[in-house]
Amino acid sequence: MIKVTEDLIKHLEELAKVGTSEEERKKLAESIQEILDYMKLLDEVDVSNVEIMYTPIENSAPLRKDEVRRFPPKKIIENFPEKEKNQAKVPPILG
């Protein structure tokens, strides 16, 4: 079983790019340790006779047929918040 240490919490802080106080680190370590202890408890459950389930939803939503729908360009441009010379104006993506 993994033992949650202060070094582990600091490593997780670095990975997540967050900083915590000493008190928050202590609470976080306790919470993570509780989760890991619970996972250890779940390891003891016998699931050898349980059928593998790929999704909890038996009947997923039916998929609709793909249909090509044509829209007149003028109608599309009318819905843009900004237009310029009968063209849709979008914010620049490069610097």
DRENDO-1510 file (C-alpha; in Angstrom, 1 decimal, always signed):
<recs>
REC; n; res; u; v; w
REC; 1; MET; +0.0; +0.0; +0.0 .
REC; 2; ILE; +1.2; +3.5; -0.8 .
REC; 3; LYS; +2.0; +5.6; +2.1 .
REC; 4; VAL; +1.2; +9.3; +1.5 .
REC; 5; THR; +4.2; +11.4; +2.6 .
REC; 6; GLU; +4.9; +15.1; +2.5 .
REC; 7; ASP; +7.3; +14.5; -0.3 .
REC; 8; LEU; +4.6; +12.8; -2.4 .
REC; 9; ILE; +2.2; +15.8; -1.7 .
REC; 10; LYS; +4.9; +18.2; -2.8 .
REC; 11; HIS; +5.5; +16.2; -5.9 .
REC; 12; LEU; +1.8; +16.2; -6.7 .
REC; 13; GLU; +1.8; +20.0; -6.2 .
REC; 14; GLU; +4.6; +20.4; -8.7 .
REC; 15; LEU; +2.8; +18.2; -11.2 .
REC; 16; ALA; -0.5; +20.1; -10.7 .
REC; 17; LYS; +1.3; +23.5; -10.7 .
REC; 18; VAL; -0.4; +24.5; -7.4 .
REC; 19; GLY; +0.9; +25.6; -4.1 .
REC; 20; THR; -0.6; +24.7; -0.7 .
REC; 21; SER; +0.0; +25.8; +2.9 .
REC; 22; GLU; +1.4; +23.4; +5.5 .
REC; 23; GLU; -2.1; +22.9; +6.9 .
REC; 24; GLU; -3.6; +22.2; +3.4 .
REC; 25; ARG; -0.8; +19.7; +2.7 .
REC; 26; LYS; -1.7; +17.9; +6.0 .
REC; 27; LYS; -5.4; +17.7; +5.1 .
REC; 28; LEU; -4.7; +16.7; +1.5 .
REC; 29; ALA; -2.4; +13.9; +2.7 .
REC; 30; GLU; -5.1; +12.6; +5.1 .
REC; 31; SER; -7.7; +12.7; +2.3 .
REC; 32; ILE; -5.6; +10.9; -0.2 .
REC; 33; GLN; -4.6; +8.3; +2.4 .
REC; 34; GLU; -8.3; +7.7; +3.2 .
REC; 35; ILE; -9.0; +7.2; -0.5 .
REC; 36; LEU; -6.1; +4.7; -0.9 .
REC; 37; ASP; -7.2; +2.8; +2.2 .
REC; 38; TYR; -10.7; +2.5; +0.8 .
REC; 39; MET; -9.2; +1.2; -2.5 .
REC; 40; LYS; -7.4; -1.4; -0.5 .
REC; 41; LEU; -10.7; -2.4; +1.1 .
REC; 42; LEU; -12.2; -2.8; -2.4 .
REC; 43; ASP; -9.3; -5.1; -3.4 .
REC; 44; GLU; -10.7; -7.6; -0.9 .
REC; 45; VAL; -14.0; -7.9; -2.7 .
REC; 46; ASP; -14.4; -11.1; -4.7 .
REC; 47; VAL; -15.5; -10.2; -8.2 .
REC; 48; SER; -14.5; -13.4; -9.9 .
REC; 49; ASN; -18.1; -14.2; -10.8 .
REC; 50; VAL; -19.1; -10.7; -11.9 .
REC; 51; GLU; -19.5; -10.2; -15.7 .
REC; 52; ILE; -17.3; -7.5; -17.2 .
REC; 53; MET; -19.2; -4.3; -17.9 .
REC; 54; TYR; -17.9; -1.8; -20.4 .
REC; 55; THR; -20.6; +0.8; -19.7 .
REC; 56; PRO; -23.2; +1.1; -17.0 .
REC; 57; ILE; -25.8; +2.1; -19.6 .
REC; 58; GLU; -27.4; -0.9; -21.2 .
REC; 59; ASN; -29.1; +0.9; -24.1 .
REC; 60; SER; -27.3; +3.9; -25.2 .
REC; 61; ALA; -29.1; +6.8; -27.0 .
REC; 62; PRO; -29.8; +5.9; -30.6 .
REC; 63; LEU; -27.6; +7.6; -33.1 .
REC; 64; ARG; -29.1; +9.8; -35.7 .
REC; 65; LYS; -28.4; +9.4; -39.4 .
REC; 66; ASP; -25.8; +11.8; -40.7 .
REC; 67; GLU; -27.4; +14.0; -43.2 .
REC; 68; VAL; -25.8; +16.8; -45.2 .
REC; 69; ARG; -27.6; +20.0; -44.6 .
REC; 70; ARG; -26.9; +23.0; -46.8 .
REC; 71; PHE; -27.2; +26.5; -45.5 .
REC; 72; PRO; -26.9; +29.6; -47.7 .
REC; 73; PRO; -23.7; +31.5; -46.9 .
REC; 74; LYS; -25.7; +34.7; -46.5 .
REC; 75; LYS; -27.8; +33.1; -43.7 .
REC; 76; ILE; -24.7; +31.9; -41.9 .
REC; 77; ILE; -23.0; +35.3; -42.0 .
REC; 78; GLU; -26.2; +37.0; -40.7 .
REC; 79; ASN; -25.8; +35.0; -37.5 .
REC; 80; PHE; -22.2; +36.2; -36.8 .
REC; 81; PRO; -21.8; +38.9; -34.2 .
REC; 82; GLU; -19.3; +40.8; -36.5 .
REC; 83; LYS; -19.3; +41.1; -40.2 .
REC; 84; GLU; -17.1; +42.9; -42.7 .
REC; 85; LYS; -17.8; +43.3; -46.5 .
REC; 86; ASN; -20.3; +40.4; -46.5 .
REC; 87; GLN; -17.9; +38.1; -44.7 .
REC; 88; ALA; -17.9; +36.8; -41.2 .
REC; 89; LYS; -15.2; +38.5; -39.0 .
REC; 90; VAL; -13.5; +36.3; -36.4 .
REC; 91; PRO; -10.8; +37.1; -33.9 .
REC; 92; PRO; -7.2; +36.5; -35.1 .
REC; 93; ILE; -5.5; +33.3; -33.9 .
REC; 94; LEU; -1.9; +34.4; -34.3 .
REC; 95; GLY; -0.3; +37.0; -32.1 .
</recs>
